[in-house]
Amino acid sequence: MRWMRTETFAAWAFMAPGLLIVAVFVLWPIIYGIPLSLTDYSVIGETHYVGFENYVTAVQDKSFLTSLWNSLVYVLIVPFIQIFSILMAILVNTRLPLIKAFRAAYYIPVVTSMVAVALMWSWLFSNNGVVNYILLQLGIIQEQVGWLSSSSTALYALMFITMWKGLGYYMVLYLAGLQGIPSELYEAAMIDGASRWQVILRITVPLLRPHILFCTLISLMGAIRVFDEMFVLTQGGPGNATLTSSLYIYQKGLEQFNFGYASALGLIVSVIVGALSIFVFRLNRRGGVSY
Amino acid sequence: MARRVRKVIRYTFTYILLLLLALLMTGPFLWLLSVSLMPGRNVFSNPPAIWPTFIDFGNYVQVWSYMNFPKYIMNTLIITVLGVVFNIVLSCMTAYPLALFRFKGRDMVFALLITTMIIPSSTAMIVHYLTIQWLNLGNSYLGVVLPAAVSVFNIFLMRQTFQGIPSEIRDSGKMDGASELRIWWQLVLPLVKPGIAVIMLLEVMAFWNNFLWPIVVLDDPEKYPLASALTYLNGQFSYNFGWIAAGTIISVIPIILVFLFTQRYYMEGLAGAVKG
């Protein structure tokens, strides 16, 4: 029984419960998804091995291709979130009185549930809603726009909601980055007579690079996986205008219980996401400044 | 003088920007609060009702008696407490040896964990559903919580925290003949309280707001947490705007309060997590 007192035994004993959960709920879905995608497994009927049939169906499935395309369009939101969050972080990176109250206010959308946020914006975006009212008063639009009910604007309205909810989160991450930049750098730039924008573009942004990479990757994943907004507000409509790949996988898997097909779709999306993140990683590794 | 004037102008400009942004980020909540206090008024009137012309808690009283909020709040609390406790205990246990022990396979385990963070898993929810059914945990709170009972991110975070602890602490415990479990519980854990607080806050927010997985797992709407119940209410009463507005306000107040009281730790912890 002496081995029970070894450090190795203690280590594994400590890790066992956590690793078991990770194995079952993180590793297993990745492993099991592959064989599942080669079957026609569903709740009813027998399960057969169908080879690559699900994949062949997928590349011909118009709704799936539309959902993939919508997901890719949704990625357009990522650079906007980064730019606005960095600007917000710069704005609140001061020691003015009340600044902490402002930071907290900007963070409130992050902590509230997407259900509450989505419901709120659905009324704000409605035909007789506040958004139309304000835009009409300001003369920006000439007539009411059905932001969520028109297929040309619905996806962009949802993107706005996602961005609005996420801004505060990235602001805090960038704020942490800003506070890590040595103040001597700014002082040196001031002495050299650099303008505010020069300082931002030449010092702040390059030194935030690791944070930008991190935030871009997180929001990229988020944009590809986006689900809650569509689930609460549009269910993919009008038509297939806001059908994203996660929503489609959910519909095929957990509404129609077509587990085999949904797994195949999931794997296709996973491969695309993996490739995209590697691409972003590579893109960011070129150049860079250290301090 | 000119410098002083310029400074005042810059401050004024900054505060105007800050206020405009605050209006954009909190305005929708204030508007929702405003209309939830005006029963009988049609929100979709033209021009839309923006300011409260009178204050009446009718919507709150009605939706409270219709929806059995205490029950939903209780459900949410059970799910949140279960989820938070699982996450704290499991990530503290798993990360501890990874940070402070020397054993064969340590680096391999850690590398494997990090890899699972990078691999995207869109199919996860479907396999989770099958696993929960297979474990016979459908329609149970354990089934709601288990798939998120520990996250690799939290393990990573706690490992960073444990690494800041000098190894002499463990050695001294061993000299005194304490068991590994006792060293962990009595000597090490008290030193990582800030790390635990961060996990706690992050997970409170996550579990409190989770609505989709509870809908998938729980067959019985009586067992729904607040956020799921809200989608349910919206599906049934989308015409009764005042009720849903009041229900939404009731559901967001607790989490906003938790955030406001803990925001310092929360924001610092979040920022620290990225640096780590």
Interface residues (C-beta under 8 A of the other chain):
Chain A: E7 T8 A10 A11 W12 A13 F14 M15 P17 G18 L19 I21 V22 V24 F25 V26 L27 W28 P29 I30 Y32 G33 L36 S37 M88 L91 V92 T94 L96 I99 K100 F102 R103 A104 A105 Y106 Y107 I108 P109 V111 T112 S113 M114 V115 A116 L119 M120 W121 W123 L124 S126 N127 N128 G129 V130 Y133 W164 L167 G168 V172 L173 L175 A176 G177 Q179 G180 H211 F214 M221 I224 R225 F227 D228 F231 V232 S245 S246 I249 Y250 G253 L254 F259 A262 S263 L265 G266 L267 V269 S270 V273 G274 S277
Chain B: Y11 T14 Y15 L17 L18 L21 A22 L24 M25 T26 P28 F29 W31 L32 V43 F44 S45 N46 P47 P48 I50 L90 S91 M93 T94 Y96 P97 L98 F101 R102 F103 K104 R106 V109 L113 T116 I118 I119 P120 S121 S122 T123 A124 M125 I126 V127 H128 Y129 L130 T131 L146 P147 A148 A149 V150 V152 I155 E180 W184 M205 W208 N209 F211 L212 V216 L226 A227 S228 L230 T231 N234 F241 I244 A245 T248 S251 V252 I255 I256 V258 F259 L260 Q263 M267 L270 A271 G272 V274 K275
